[in-house]
């Protein structure tokens, strides 16, 4: 596939994800007005919790569906999902800050996700992870355009799963305490966030090395 076609698909996917993030921010603003709760509060009423769970599940389905349409291989479709997820997440917070004046700063705490249990952390933490997602997808596309598609080796997959588990633990380790007592006295582990990023980047290094080694061992035709 031509490089121009791949970059155009990525650009349109990015535009969709940005618009979706802003739209979801507006939906959340309406939800907060219909079902009042203090902005950034650690727990939501049961009625709103059910709505939030459905909204989050629908968001993942929408991002997955558009990522599937945006590429024609499992490798690029996976990258496109995380690329769209990253842009959606960033512009969701951009939309809230622009239209609702929240969060007050990038280190304001928030309930980030609810599936399967509530995730909590400063807004900056998921934004940094989203930047990692976006960069990873762009690199995948760049490698494909150069005719050296990044190989999803066992080492690469293991590193990404391990990075996710580290991030997940950093967001849920204090969930019960936060739900019971709020954010007072709770500190986010930036060390865990950084460790996850290093592990994930290490996986990309391994994949790049394995790809280069595979090409070097391939007999010329």
Secondary structure, 3 states (H helix, E strand, C coil): CCHHHHHHHHHHHHHHHHHHHHHHHHHHHHHHHHCCCCCCCCCCCHHHHHHHHHHHHHHHHHHHHHHHHHCCCHHHHHHHHHHHHHHHHHHHHHHHHHHHCCCCCCCCEEEEECCCCCEEEEHHHHHHHHHHHHHHHHHHHHHHHCCCCCCCCHHHHHHHHHHHHHHHHHHHCCHHHHHHHCCCCCCCCHHHHHHHHHHHHHHHHHHHHHHHHHHHHCCCC
